[in-house]
Amino acid sequence: MIPFLLVLGLVLASGRRMISGAKNAAFYARGRNQEDVPDYILRWIRNLHRLESPAWYFQFGSVFCFLAAFALQEYDYLEAGGIALLGAMSASSFASPFYQGFINNSVGRPFVDPGENPKSEFVFGPISFWWPRPWKGWVRVLASPCGLIGIIVTLRLLF
């Protein structure tokens, strides 16, 4: 199982890098004559979530795989999965207010926006839908220290 998780983690990390290239393509293509831009890049320009959502899944999926592979050296499958999930989700939570804050400022909103969109778009390939999210505004800020605590707990369980 450990070799499988390591290979999967590396594949997901490579996929994350490819998505980063696609995001750069969307950024650079915005300034071009749209008639000359391939349709698949225009879809990314129209809805960057088509790239950003899968980027999150690939990035933290790879973190999960690497942590699970490491944890499997001392823990059973269920425990290792729980530790890996705690670590991956905590890392995301720790960064969350900064991730969203930069986006908020870019559209003229406050860094911590109490009026932030209460929904998040799930996108993966042709599947796309909006779902209510519990973390927004100051909840993100409060969740960040919880993420740091989760990272510390994860590392303590692993070492």
Stockholm file with secondary structure:
# STOCKHOLM 1.0

chainA/1-159         MIPFLLVLGLVLASGRRMISGAKNAAFYARGRNQEDVPDYILRWIRNLHRLESPAWYFQFGSVFCFLAAFALQEYDYLEAGGIALLGAMSASSFASPFYQGFINNSVGRPFVDPGENPKSEFVFGPISFWWPRPWKGWVRVLASPCGLIGIIVTLRLLF
#=GR chainA/1-159 SS CHHHHHHHHHHHHHHHHHHHHHHHHHHHHTTSCGGGSCHHHHHHHHCTHHHHHHHHHHHHHHHHHHHHHHHTTTSCHHHHHHHHHHHHHHHHHHHHHHHHHHHHHHTTCCSSCTTCCSEEEEEETTEEEEEECSCCTHHHHHHHHHHHHHHHHHHHHHC
#=GC SS_cons         CHHHHHHHHHHHHHHHHHHHHHHHHHHHHTTSCGGGSCHHHHHHHHCTHHHHHHHHHHHHHHHHHHHHHHHTTTSCHHHHHHHHHHHHHHHHHHHHHHHHHHHHHHTTCCSSCTTCCSEEEEEETTEEEEEECSCCTHHHHHHHHHHHHHHHHHHHHHC
//
